Amino acid sequence: MQLVFHRIKFTTNIADQTTYKDDWQLCDTENEARQQILALQNIHGDALDSWGIAAITDASEKSWIEK
């Protein structure tokens, strides 16, 4: 399971302030997550301020500290 997170940058009508909106979604595979990022880049263009992909680990797995 992969977590895709991204931040959209936009300017509000109130005093022309720059604002950011964070969003996330789950994908089953890393390939699906990469495809989702490409879709977000096509949709939002330069407004896509930042993005990332993170693996979700099972809570029963030992963390890197415990290994």
CHARMM-style PDB file with segment names, atoms N, HN, CA, C and O in Angstrom:
ATOM      1  N   MET     1       0.860  -1.176   0.000  1.00  0.00      PROA
ATOM      2  CA  MET     1       0.000   0.000   0.000  1.00  0.00      PROA
ATOM      3  C   MET     1       0.905   1.237   0.000  1.00  0.00      PROA
ATOM      4  O   MET     1       1.899   1.299   0.723  1.00  0.00      PROA
ATOM      5  N   GLN     2       0.538   2.207  -0.820  1.00  0.00      PROA
ATOM      6  HN  GLN     2      -0.270   2.157  -1.407  1.00  0.00      PROA
ATOM      7  CA  GLN     2       1.300   3.444  -0.964  1.00  0.00      PROA
ATOM      8  C   GLN     2       0.423   4.648  -0.642  1.00  0.00      PROA
ATOM      9  O   GLN     2      -0.774   4.650  -0.931  1.00  0.00      PROA
ATOM     10  N   LEU     3       1.020   5.657  -0.049  1.00  0.00      PROA
ATOM     11  HN  LEU     3       1.992   5.656   0.185  1.00  0.00      PROA
ATOM     12  CA  LEU     3       0.336   6.909   0.238  1.00  0.00      PROA
ATOM     13  C   LEU     3       0.891   7.971  -0.703  1.00  0.00      PROA
ATOM     14  O   LEU     3       2.097   8.216  -0.723  1.00  0.00      PROA
ATOM     15  N   VAL     4       0.021   8.599  -1.478  1.00  0.00      PROA
ATOM     16  HN  VAL     4      -0.959   8.400  -1.461  1.00  0.00      PROA
ATOM     17  CA  VAL     4       0.411   9.697  -2.364  1.00  0.00      PROA
ATOM     18  C   VAL     4      -0.078  10.984  -1.706  1.00  0.00      PROA
ATOM     19  O   VAL     4      -1.271  11.142  -1.447  1.00  0.00      PROA
ATOM     20  N   PHE     5       0.851  11.903  -1.437  1.00  0.00      PROA
ATOM     21  HN  PHE     5       1.820  11.775  -1.647  1.00  0.00      PROA
ATOM     22  CA  PHE     5       0.444  13.176  -0.849  1.00  0.00      PROA
ATOM     23  C   PHE     5       0.941  14.302  -1.752  1.00  0.00      PROA
ATOM     24  O   PHE     5       1.998  14.204  -2.377  1.00  0.00      PROA
ATOM     25  N   HSD     6       0.152  15.371  -1.802  1.00  0.00      PROA
ATOM     26  HN  HSD     6      -0.706  15.451  -1.295  1.00  0.00      PROA
ATOM     27  CA  HSD     6       0.529  16.492  -2.647  1.00  0.00      PROA
ATOM     28  C   HSD     6      -0.036  17.797  -2.092  1.00  0.00      PROA
ATOM     29  O   HSD     6      -1.005  17.811  -1.333  1.00  0.00      PROA
ATOM     30  N   ARG     7       0.599  18.880  -2.496  1.00  0.00      PROA
ATOM     31  HN  ARG     7       1.386  18.869  -3.113  1.00  0.00      PROA
ATOM     32  CA  ARG     7       0.198  20.217  -2.055  1.00  0.00      PROA
ATOM     33  C   ARG     7      -0.057  21.079  -3.288  1.00  0.00      PROA
ATOM     34  O   ARG     7       0.774  21.165  -4.192  1.00  0.00      PROA
ATOM     35  N   ILE     8      -1.237  21.719  -3.300  1.00  0.00      PROA
ATOM     36  HN  ILE     8      -1.912  21.649  -2.566  1.00  0.00      PROA
ATOM     37  CA  ILE     8      -1.631  22.617  -4.376  1.00  0.00      PROA
ATOM     38  C   ILE     8      -1.479  24.056  -3.886  1.00  0.00      PROA
ATOM     39  O   ILE     8      -1.923  24.396  -2.790  1.00  0.00      PROA
ATOM     40  N   LYS     9      -0.853  24.892  -4.701  1.00  0.00      PROA
ATOM     41  HN  LYS     9      -0.492  24.615  -5.592  1.00  0.00      PROA
ATOM     42  CA  LYS     9      -0.658  26.307  -4.366  1.00  0.00      PROA
ATOM     43  C   LYS     9      -1.657  27.142  -5.163  1.00  0.00      PROA
ATOM     44  O   LYS     9      -1.788  26.970  -6.374  1.00  0.00      PROA
ATOM     45  N   PHE    10      -2.356  28.041  -4.483  1.00  0.00      PROA
ATOM     46  HN  PHE    10      -2.248  28.181  -3.499  1.00  0.00      PROA
ATOM     47  CA  PHE    10      -3.282  28.928  -5.177  1.00  0.00      PROA
ATOM     48  C   PHE    10      -3.356  30.268  -4.464  1.00  0.00      PROA
ATOM     49  O   PHE    10      -2.958  30.390  -3.305  1.00  0.00      PROA
ATOM     50  N   THR    11      -3.860  31.255  -5.155  1.00  0.00      PROA
ATOM     51  HN  THR    11      -4.183  31.155  -6.096  1.00  0.00      PROA
ATOM     52  CA  THR    11      -3.986  32.606  -4.604  1.00  0.00      PROA
ATOM     53  C   THR    11      -5.452  32.890  -4.334  1.00  0.00      PROA
ATOM     54  O   THR    11      -6.307  32.671  -5.192  1.00  0.00      PROA
ATOM     55  N   THR    12      -5.733  33.379  -3.136  1.00  0.00      PROA
ATOM     56  HN  THR    12      -5.039  33.557  -2.439  1.00  0.00      PROA
ATOM     57  CA  THR    12      -7.115  33.689  -2.765  1.00  0.00      PROA
ATOM     58  C   THR    12      -7.500  35.073  -3.285  1.00  0.00      PROA
ATOM     59  O   THR    12      -6.640  35.891  -3.614  1.00  0.00      PROA
ATOM     60  N   ASN    13      -8.789  35.313  -3.350  1.00  0.00      PROA
ATOM     61  HN  ASN    13      -9.487  34.649  -3.082  1.00  0.00      PROA
ATOM     62  CA  ASN    13      -9.285  36.628  -3.765  1.00  0.00      PROA
ATOM     63  C   ASN    13      -9.152  37.661  -2.659  1.00  0.00      PROA
ATOM     64  O   ASN    13      -9.202  38.863  -2.919  1.00  0.00      PROA
ATOM     65  N   ILE    14      -8.983  37.203  -1.438  1.00  0.00      PROA
ATOM     66  HN  ILE    14      -8.942  36.227  -1.226  1.00  0.00      PROA
ATOM     67  CA  ILE    14      -8.867  38.110  -0.301  1.00  0.00      PROA
ATOM     68  C   ILE    14      -7.410  38.532  -0.170  1.00  0.00      PROA
ATOM     69  O   ILE    14      -6.571  37.734   0.248  1.00  0.00      PROA
ATOM     70  N   ALA    15      -7.107  39.749  -0.515  1.00  0.00      PROA
ATOM     71  HN  ALA    15      -7.789  40.396  -0.855  1.00  0.00      PROA
ATOM     72  CA  ALA    15      -5.771  40.344  -0.399  1.00  0.00      PROA
ATOM     73  C   ALA    15      -4.717  39.585  -1.195  1.00  0.00      PROA
ATOM     74  O   ALA    15      -3.530  39.682  -0.886  1.00  0.00      PROA
ATOM     75  N   ASP    16      -5.123  38.840  -2.202  1.00  0.00      PROA
ATOM     76  HN  ASP    16      -6.088  38.762  -2.453  1.00  0.00      PROA
ATOM     77  CA  ASP    16      -4.198  38.094  -3.049  1.00  0.00      PROA
ATOM     78  C   ASP    16      -3.177  37.275  -2.242  1.00  0.00      PROA
ATOM     79  O   ASP    16      -1.987  37.268  -2.555  1.00  0.00      PROA
ATOM     80  N   GLN    17      -3.657  36.601  -1.221  1.00  0.00      PROA
ATOM     81  HN  GLN    17      -4.624  36.607  -0.968  1.00  0.00      PROA
ATOM     82  CA  GLN    17      -2.780  35.782  -0.387  1.00  0.00      PROA
ATOM     83  C   GLN    17      -2.553  34.420  -1.026  1.00  0.00      PROA
ATOM     84  O   GLN    17      -3.475  33.817  -1.574  1.00  0.00      PROA
ATOM     85  N   THR    18      -1.309  33.943  -0.951  1.00  0.00      PROA
ATOM     86  HN  THR    18      -0.560  34.433  -0.506  1.00  0.00      PROA
ATOM     87  CA  THR    18      -0.992  32.603  -1.437  1.00  0.00      PROA
ATOM     88  C   THR    18      -1.382  31.597  -0.361  1.00  0.00      PROA
ATOM     89  O   THR    18      -1.033  31.754   0.809  1.00  0.00      PROA
ATOM     90  N   THR    19      -2.100  30.574  -0.768  1.00  0.00      PROA
ATOM     91  HN  THR    19      -2.383  30.446  -1.718  1.00  0.00      PROA
ATOM     92  CA  THR    19      -2.591  29.550   0.149  1.00  0.00      PROA
ATOM     93  C   THR    19      -2.228  28.183  -0.411  1.00  0.00      PROA
ATOM     94  O   THR    19      -2.042  28.022  -1.617  1.00  0.00      PROA
ATOM     95  N   TYR    20      -2.131  27.213   0.470  1.00  0.00      PROA
ATOM     96  HN  TYR    20      -2.283  27.345   1.450  1.00  0.00      PROA
ATOM     97  CA  TYR    20      -1.805  25.846   0.075  1.00  0.00      PROA
ATOM     98  C   TYR    20      -2.895  24.896   0.552  1.00  0.00      PROA
ATOM     99  O   TYR    20      -3.478  25.087   1.620  1.00  0.00      PROA
ATOM    100  N   LYS    21      -3.160  23.884  -0.241  1.00  0.00      PROA
ATOM    101  HN  LYS    21      -2.687  23.729  -1.108  1.00  0.00      PROA
ATOM    102  CA  LYS    21      -4.125  22.854   0.142  1.00  0.00      PROA
ATOM    103  C   LYS    21      -3.415  21.504   0.052  1.00  0.00      PROA
ATOM    104  O   LYS    21      -2.925  21.117  -1.008  1.00  0.00      PROA
ATOM    105  N   ASP    22      -3.369  20.803   1.165  1.00  0.00      PROA
ATOM    106  HN  ASP    22      -3.768  21.117   2.027  1.00  0.00      PROA
ATOM    107  CA  ASP    22      -2.760  19.479   1.212  1.00  0.00      PROA
ATOM    108  C   ASP    22      -3.818  18.414   0.988  1.00  0.00      PROA
ATOM    109  O   ASP    22      -4.951  18.538   1.453  1.00  0.00      PROA
ATOM    110  N   ASP    23      -3.439  17.374   0.274  1.00  0.00      PROA
ATOM    111  HN  ASP    23      -2.519  17.273  -0.104  1.00  0.00      PROA
ATOM    112  CA  ASP    23      -4.356  16.276   0.012  1.00  0.00      PROA
ATOM    113  C   ASP    23      -3.560  14.987  -0.053  1.00  0.00      PROA
ATOM    114  O   ASP    23      -2.342  15.014  -0.229  1.00  0.00      PROA
ATOM    115  N   TRP    24      -4.234  13.870   0.086  1.00  0.00      PROA
ATOM    116  HN  TRP    24      -5.224  13.849   0.229  1.00  0.00      PROA
ATOM    117  CA  TRP    24      -3.569  12.571   0.009  1.00  0.00      PROA
ATOM    118  C   TRP    24      -4.557  11.528  -0.482  1.00  0.00      PROA
ATOM    119  O   TRP    24      -5.771  11.729  -0.447  1.00  0.00      PROA
ATOM    120  N   GLN    25      -4.005  10.401  -0.945  1.00  0.00      PROA
ATOM    121  HN  GLN    25      -3.019  10.238  -0.974  1.00  0.00      PROA
ATOM    122  CA  GLN    25      -4.837   9.271  -1.335  1.00  0.00      PROA
ATOM    123  C   GLN    25      -4.013   7.994  -1.269  1.00  0.00      PROA
ATOM    124  O   GLN    25      -2.782   8.027  -1.284  1.00  0.00      PROA
ATOM    125  N   LEU    26      -4.709   6.880  -1.197  1.00  0.00      PROA
ATOM    126  HN  LEU    26      -5.708   6.854  -1.185  1.00  0.00      PROA
ATOM    127  CA  LEU    26      -4.057   5.581  -1.110  1.00  0.00      PROA
ATOM    128  C   LEU    26      -4.032   4.906  -2.471  1.00  0.00      PROA
ATOM    129  O   LEU    26      -4.981   5.013  -3.248  1.00  0.00      PROA
ATOM    130  N   CYS    27      -2.933   4.211  -2.752  1.00  0.00      PROA
ATOM    131  HN  CYS    27      -2.162   4.125  -2.121  1.00  0.00      PROA
ATOM    132  CA  CYS    27      -2.798   3.418  -3.971  1.00  0.00      PROA
ATOM    133  C   CYS    27      -2.299   2.036  -3.570  1.00  0.00      PROA
ATOM    134  O   CYS    27      -1.571   1.896  -2.587  1.00  0.00      PROA
ATOM    135  N   ASP    28      -2.687   1.027  -4.322  1.00  0.00      PROA
ATOM    136  HN  ASP    28      -3.279   1.141  -5.120  1.00  0.00      PROA
ATOM    137  CA  ASP    28      -2.303  -0.343  -3.993  1.00  0.00      PROA
ATOM    138  C   ASP    28      -0.839  -0.637  -4.288  1.00  0.00      PROA
ATOM    139  O   ASP    28      -0.191  -1.361  -3.533  1.00  0.00      PROA
ATOM    140  N   THR    29      -0.309  -0.083  -5.380  1.00  0.00      PROA
ATOM    141  HN  THR    29      -0.835   0.505  -5.994  1.00  0.00      PROA
ATOM    142  CA  THR    29       1.065  -0.384  -5.777  1.00  0.00      PROA
ATOM    143  C   THR    29       1.848   0.903  -6.006  1.00  0.00      PROA
ATOM    144  O   THR    29       1.268   1.978  -6.154  1.00  0.00      PROA
ATOM    145  N   GLU    30       3.172   0.778  -6.034  1.00  0.00      PROA
ATOM    146  HN  GLU    30       3.644  -0.096  -5.913  1.00  0.00      PROA
ATOM    147  CA  GLU    30       4.019   1.937  -6.307  1.00  0.00      PROA
ATOM    148  C   GLU    30       3.801   2.431  -7.739  1.00  0.00      PROA
ATOM    149  O   GLU    30       3.821   3.635  -7.992  1.00  0.00      PROA
ATOM    150  N   ASN    31       3.596   1.509  -8.663  1.00  0.00      PROA
ATOM    151  HN  ASN    31       3.580   0.530  -8.457  1.00  0.00      PROA
ATOM    152  CA  ASN    31       3.347   1.892 -10.054  1.00  0.00      PROA
ATOM    153  C   ASN    31       2.058   2.716 -10.168  1.00  0.00      PROA
ATOM    154  O   ASN    31       2.017   3.720 -10.878  1.00  0.00      PROA
ATOM    155  N   GLU    32       1.030   2.289  -9.477  1.00  0.00      PROA
ATOM    156  HN  GLU    32       1.063   1.472  -8.900  1.00  0.00      PROA
ATOM    157  CA  GLU    32      -0.234   3.038  -9.466  1.00  0.00      PROA
ATOM    158  C   GLU    32      -0.024   4.429  -8.859  1.00  0.00      PROA
ATOM    159  O   GLU    32      -0.599   5.410  -9.331  1.00  0.00      PROA
ATOM    160  N   ALA    33       0.800   4.507  -7.813  1.00  0.00      PROA
ATOM    161  HN  ALA    33       1.267   3.710  -7.429  1.00  0.00      PROA
ATOM    162  CA  ALA    33       1.089   5.792  -7.170  1.00  0.00      PROA
ATOM    163  C   ALA    33       1.821   6.723  -8.136  1.00  0.00      PROA
ATOM    164  O   ALA    33       1.521   7.915  -8.198  1.00  0.00      PROA
ATOM    165  N   ARG    34       2.777   6.183  -8.888  1.00  0.00      PROA
ATOM    166  HN  ARG    34       3.021   5.215  -8.838  1.00  0.00      PROA
ATOM    167  CA  ARG    34       3.503   7.000  -9.877  1.00  0.00      PROA
ATOM    168  C   ARG    34       2.562   7.505 -10.968  1.00  0.00      PROA
ATOM    169  O   ARG    34       2.671   8.652 -11.402  1.00  0.00      PROA
ATOM    170  N   GLN    35       1.647   6.659 -11.408  1.00  0.00      PROA
ATOM    171  HN  GLN    35       1.559   5.727 -11.055  1.00  0.00      PROA
ATOM    172  CA  GLN    35       0.669   7.073 -12.412  1.00  0.00      PROA
ATOM    173  C   GLN    35      -0.227   8.185 -11.871  1.00  0.00      PROA
ATOM    174  O   GLN    35      -0.604   9.103 -12.599  1.00  0.00      PROA
ATOM    175  N   GLN    36      -0.557   8.089 -10.594  1.00  0.00      PROA
ATOM    176  HN  GLN    36      -0.251   7.343 -10.003  1.00  0.00      PROA
ATOM    177  CA  GLN    36      -1.395   9.120  -9.972  1.00  0.00      PROA
ATOM    178  C   GLN    36      -0.658  10.452  -9.918  1.00  0.00      PROA
ATOM    179  O   GLN    36      -1.260  11.499 -10.157  1.00  0.00      PROA
ATOM    180  N   ILE    37       0.644  10.428  -9.606  1.00  0.00      PROA
ATOM    181  HN  ILE    37       1.133   9.578  -9.412  1.00  0.00      PROA
ATOM    182  CA  ILE    37       1.443  11.658  -9.587  1.00  0.00      PROA
ATOM    183  C   ILE    37       1.495  12.277 -10.975  1.00  0.00      PROA
ATOM    184  O   ILE    37       1.364  13.493 -11.111  1.00  0.00      PROA
ATOM    185  N   LEU    38       1.683  11.459 -12.010  1.00  0.00      PROA
ATOM    186  HN  LEU    38       1.789  10.471 -11.899  1.00  0.00      PROA
ATOM    187  CA  LEU    38       1.684  11.976 -13.386  1.00  0.00      PROA
ATOM    188  C   LEU    38       0.358  12.628 -13.733  1.00  0.00      PROA
ATOM    189  O   LEU    38       0.323  13.674 -14.381  1.00  0.00      PROA
ATOM    190  N   ALA    39      -0.733  12.009 -13.302  1.00  0.00      PROA
ATOM    191  HN  ALA    39      -0.705  11.159 -12.776  1.00  0.00      PROA
ATOM    192  CA  ALA    39      -2.064  12.579 -13.548  1.00  0.00      PROA
ATOM    193  C   ALA    39      -2.215  13.922 -12.822  1.00  0.00      PROA
ATOM    194  O   ALA    39      -2.760  14.873 -13.382  1.00  0.00      PROA
ATOM    195  N   LEU    40      -1.734  13.995 -11.583  1.00  0.00      PROA
ATOM    196  HN  LEU    40      -1.291  13.222 -11.129  1.00  0.00      PROA
ATOM    197  CA  LEU    40      -1.809  15.249 -10.825  1.00  0.00      PROA
ATOM    198  C   LEU    40      -0.984  16.340 -11.494  1.00  0.00      PROA
ATOM    199  O   LEU    40      -1.405  17.496 -11.534  1.00  0.00      PROA
ATOM    200  N   GLN    41       0.194  15.983 -12.024  1.00  0.00      PROA
ATOM    201  HN  GLN    41       0.536  15.044 -11.992  1.00  0.00      PROA
ATOM    202  CA  GLN    41       1.032  16.964 -12.725  1.00  0.00      PROA
ATOM    203  C   GLN    41       0.320  17.481 -13.972  1.00  0.00      PROA
ATOM    204  O   GLN    41       0.389  18.672 -14.276  1.00  0.00      PROA
ATOM    205  N   ASN    42      -0.360  16.598 -14.691  1.00  0.00      PROA
ATOM    206  HN  ASN    42      -0.416  15.631 -14.443  1.00  0.00      PROA
ATOM    207  CA  ASN    42      -1.090  17.019 -15.886  1.00  0.00      PROA
ATOM    208  C   ASN    42      -2.281  17.902 -15.546  1.00  0.00      PROA
ATOM    209  O   ASN    42      -2.569  18.854 -16.271  1.00  0.00      PROA
ATOM    210  N   ILE    43      -2.971  17.602 -14.461  1.00  0.00      PROA
ATOM    211  HN  ILE    43      -2.737  16.829 -13.873  1.00  0.00      PROA
ATOM    212  CA  ILE    43      -4.160  18.361 -14.064  1.00  0.00      PROA
ATOM    213  C   ILE    43      -3.795  19.730 -13.501  1.00  0.00      PROA
ATOM    214  O   ILE    43      -4.375  20.742 -13.897  1.00  0.00      PROA
ATOM    215  N   HSD    44      -2.826  19.764 -12.570  1.00  0.00      PROA
ATOM    216  HN  HSD    44      -2.355  18.942 -12.249  1.00  0.00      PROA
ATOM    217  CA  HSD    44      -2.542  20.990 -11.824  1.00  0.00      PROA
ATOM    218  C   HSD    44      -1.370  21.804 -12.373  1.00  0.00      PROA
ATOM    219  O   HSD    44      -1.269  22.993 -12.073  1.00  0.00      PROA
ATOM    220  N   GLY    45      -0.496  21.210 -13.157  1.00  0.00      PROA
ATOM    221  HN  GLY    45      -0.578  20.244 -13.401  1.00  0.00      PROA
ATOM    222  CA  GLY    45       0.642  21.944 -13.728  1.00  0.00      PROA
ATOM    223  C   GLY    45       1.504  22.586 -12.661  1.00  0.00      PROA
ATOM    224  O   GLY    45       1.897  21.936 -11.692  1.00  0.00      PROA
ATOM    225  N   ASP    46       1.803  23.889 -12.844  1.00  0.00      PROA
ATOM    226  HN  ASP    46       1.485  24.417 -13.631  1.00  0.00      PROA
ATOM    227  CA  ASP    46       2.670  24.615 -11.905  1.00  0.00      PROA
ATOM    228  C   ASP    46       2.038  24.807 -10.534  1.00  0.00      PROA
ATOM    229  O   ASP    46       2.742  25.104  -9.570  1.00  0.00      PROA
ATOM    230  N   ALA    47       0.726  24.643 -10.429  1.00  0.00      PROA
ATOM    231  HN  ALA    47       0.154  24.401 -11.213  1.00  0.00      PROA
ATOM    232  CA  ALA    47       0.062  24.791  -9.132  1.00  0.00      PROA
ATOM    233  C   ALA    47       0.383  23.631  -8.193  1.00  0.00      PROA
ATOM    234  O   ALA    47       0.190  23.738  -6.982  1.00  0.00      PROA
ATOM    235  N   LEU    48       0.875  22.518  -8.751  1.00  0.00      PROA
ATOM    236  HN  LEU    48       1.032  22.431  -9.735  1.00  0.00      PROA
ATOM    237  CA  LEU    48       1.287  21.389  -7.916  1.00  0.00      PROA
ATOM    238  C   LEU    48       2.614  21.766  -7.268  1.00  0.00      PROA
ATOM    239  O   LEU    48       3.672  21.660  -7.889  1.00  0.00      PROA
ATOM    240  N   ASP    49       2.549  22.203  -6.023  1.00  0.00      PROA
ATOM    241  HN  ASP    49       1.690  22.289  -5.518  1.00  0.00      PROA
ATOM    242  CA  ASP    49       3.707  22.751  -5.320  1.00  0.00      PROA
ATOM    243  C   ASP    49       4.689  21.665  -4.909  1.00  0.00      PROA
ATOM    244  O   ASP    49       5.898  21.836  -5.061  1.00  0.00      PROA
ATOM    245  N   SER    50       4.187  20.553  -4.391  1.00  0.00      PROA
ATOM    246  HN  SER    50       3.205  20.414  -4.268  1.00  0.00      PROA
ATOM    247  CA  SER    50       5.059  19.462  -3.968  1.00  0.00      PROA
ATOM    248  C   SER    50       4.249  18.170  -3.920  1.00  0.00      PROA
ATOM    249  O   SER    50       3.020  18.193  -3.853  1.00  0.00      PROA
ATOM    250  N   TRP    51       4.959  17.041  -3.955  1.00  0.00      PROA
ATOM    251  HN  TRP    51       5.958  17.022  -4.009  1.00  0.00      PROA
ATOM    252  CA  TRP    51       4.300  15.750  -3.903  1.00  0.00      PROA
ATOM    253  C   TRP    51       5.272  14.712  -3.373  1.00  0.00      PROA
ATOM    254  O   TRP    51       6.481  14.939  -3.332  1.00  0.00      PROA
ATOM    255  N   GLY    52       4.734  13.578  -2.969  1.00  0.00      PROA
ATOM    256  HN  GLY    52       3.752  13.394  -3.002  1.00  0.00      PROA
ATOM    257  CA  GLY    52       5.576  12.487  -2.492  1.00  0.00      PROA
ATOM    258  C   GLY    52       4.805  11.181  -2.458  1.00  0.00      PROA
ATOM    259  O   GLY    52       3.575  11.151  -2.491  1.00  0.00      PROA
ATOM    260  N   ILE    53       5.575  10.102  -2.391  1.00  0.00      PROA
ATOM    261  HN  ILE    53       6.574  10.127  -2.364  1.00  0.00      PROA
ATOM    262  CA  ILE    53       5.011   8.761  -2.284  1.00  0.00      PROA
ATOM    263  C   ILE    53       5.662   8.100  -1.081  1.00  0.00      PROA
ATOM    264  O   ILE    53       6.883   8.130  -0.935  1.00  0.00      PROA
ATOM    265  N   ALA    54       4.851   7.508  -0.224  1.00  0.00      PROA
ATOM    266  HN  ALA    54       3.859   7.484  -0.343  1.00  0.00      PROA
ATOM    267  CA  ALA    54       5.368   6.834   0.966  1.00  0.00      PROA
ATOM    268  C   ALA    54       4.756   5.448   1.073  1.00  0.00      PROA
ATOM    269  O   ALA    54       3.575   5.252   0.783  1.00  0.00      PROA
ATOM    270  N   ALA    55       5.567   4.494   1.491  1.00  0.00      PROA
ATOM    271  HN  ALA    55       6.526   4.654   1.726  1.00  0.00      PROA
ATOM    272  CA  ALA    55       5.066   3.135   1.702  1.00  0.00      PROA
ATOM    273  C   ALA    55       4.398   3.063   3.072  1.00  0.00      PROA
ATOM    274  O   ALA    55       4.904   3.608   4.052  1.00  0.00      PROA
ATOM    275  N   ILE    56       3.274   2.394   3.123  1.00  0.00      PROA
ATOM    276  HN  ILE    56       2.863   1.951   2.326  1.00  0.00      PROA
ATOM    277  CA  ILE    56       2.574   2.196   4.391  1.00  0.00      PROA
ATOM    278  C   ILE    56       2.941   0.807   4.881  1.00  0.00      PROA
ATOM    279  O   ILE    56       2.750  -0.182   4.174  1.00  0.00      PROA
ATOM    280  N   THR    57       3.462   0.741   6.080  1.00  0.00      PROA
ATOM    281  HN  THR    57       3.618   1.545   6.655  1.00  0.00      PROA
ATOM    282  CA  THR    57       3.860  -0.549   6.635  1.00  0.00      PROA
ATOM    283  C   THR    57       2.816  -1.044   7.619  1.00  0.00      PROA
ATOM    284  O   THR    57       2.067  -0.265   8.208  1.00  0.00      PROA
ATOM    285  N   ASP    58       2.786  -2.319   7.775  1.00  0.00      PROA
ATOM    286  HN  ASP    58       3.395  -2.952   7.297  1.00  0.00      PROA
ATOM    287  CA  ASP    58       1.863  -2.957   8.703  1.00  0.00      PROA
ATOM    288  C   ASP    58       2.320  -2.661  10.130  1.00  0.00      PROA
ATOM    289  O   ASP    58       3.515  -2.731  10.420  1.00  0.00      PROA
ATOM    290  N   ALA    59       1.418  -2.343  10.993  1.00  0.00      PROA
ATOM    291  HN  ALA    59       0.448  -2.286  10.758  1.00  0.00      PROA
ATOM    292  CA  ALA    59       1.763  -2.013  12.374  1.00  0.00      PROA
ATOM    293  C   ALA    59       2.392  -3.197  13.104  1.00  0.00      PROA
ATOM    294  O   ALA    59       3.074  -3.002  14.110  1.00  0.00      PROA
ATOM    295  N   SER    60       2.179  -4.405  12.623  1.00  0.00      PROA
ATOM    296  HN  SER    60       1.625  -4.563  11.806  1.00  0.00      PROA
ATOM    297  CA  SER    60       2.759  -5.566  13.282  1.00  0.00      PROA
ATOM    298  C   SER    60       4.222  -5.784  12.879  1.00  0.00      PROA
ATOM    299  O   SER    60       4.925  -6.565  13.521  1.00  0.00      PROA
ATOM    300  N   GLU    61       4.690  -5.103  11.821  1.00  0.00      PROA
ATOM    301  HN  GLU    61       4.119  -4.469  11.299  1.00  0.00      PROA
ATOM    302  CA  GLU    61       6.092  -5.221  11.423  1.00  0.00      PROA
ATOM    303  C   GLU    61       6.977  -4.434  12.385  1.00  0.00      PROA
ATOM    304  O   GLU    61       6.577  -3.399  12.918  1.00  0.00      PROA
ATOM    305  N   LYS    62       8.180  -4.944  12.591  1.00  0.00      PROA
ATOM    306  HN  LYS    62       8.505  -5.784  12.158  1.00  0.00      PROA
ATOM    307  CA  LYS    62       9.124  -4.234  13.449  1.00  0.00      PROA
ATOM    308  C   LYS    62       9.587  -2.959  12.739  1.00  0.00      PROA
ATOM    309  O   LYS    62       9.806  -2.956  11.528  1.00  0.00      PROA
ATOM    310  N   SER    63       9.731  -1.884  13.506  1.00  0.00      PROA
ATOM    311  HN  SER    63       9.552  -1.886  14.490  1.00  0.00      PROA
ATOM    312  CA  SER    63      10.215  -0.651  12.916  1.00  0.00      PROA
ATOM    313  C   SER    63      11.719  -0.750  12.709  1.00  0.00      PROA
ATOM    314  O   SER    63      12.353  -1.680  13.208  1.00  0.00      PROA
ATOM    315  N   TRP    64      12.287   0.186  11.989  1.00  0.00      PROA
ATOM    316  HN  TRP    64      11.772   0.942  11.584  1.00  0.00      PROA
ATOM    317  CA  TRP    64      13.719   0.147  11.719  1.00  0.00      PROA
ATOM    318  C   TRP    64      14.537   0.264  13.007  1.00  0.00      PROA
ATOM    319  O   TRP    64      15.676  -0.199  13.060  1.00  0.00      PROA
ATOM    320  N   ILE    65      13.970   0.871  14.032  1.00  0.00      PROA
ATOM    321  HN  ILE    65      13.045   1.247  13.989  1.00  0.00      PROA
ATOM    322  CA  ILE    65      14.672   0.977  15.312  1.00  0.00      PROA
ATOM    323  C   ILE    65      14.743  -0.388  16.005  1.00  0.00      PROA
ATOM    324  O   ILE    65      15.744  -0.723  16.639  1.00  0.00      PROA
ATOM    325  N   GLU    66      13.679  -1.159  15.877  1.00  0.00      PROA
ATOM    326  HN  GLU    66      12.866  -0.887  15.362  1.00  0.00      PROA
ATOM    327  CA  GLU    66      13.607  -2.452  16.559  1.00  0.00      PROA
ATOM    328  C   GLU    66      14.375  -3.554  15.828  1.00  0.00      PROA
ATOM    329  O   GLU    66      14.660  -4.600  16.412  1.00  0.00      PROA
ATOM    330  N   LYS    67      14.711  -3.328  14.558  1.00  0.00      PROA
ATOM    331  HN  LYS    67      14.480  -2.479  14.084  1.00  0.00      PROA
ATOM    332  CA  LYS    67      15.395  -4.373  13.783  1.00  0.00      PROA
ATOM    333  C   LYS    67      16.856  -4.486  14.132  1.00  0.00      PROA
ATOM    334  OT1 LYS    67      17.564  -5.318  13.565  1.00  0.00      PROA
TER     335      LYS     67
END
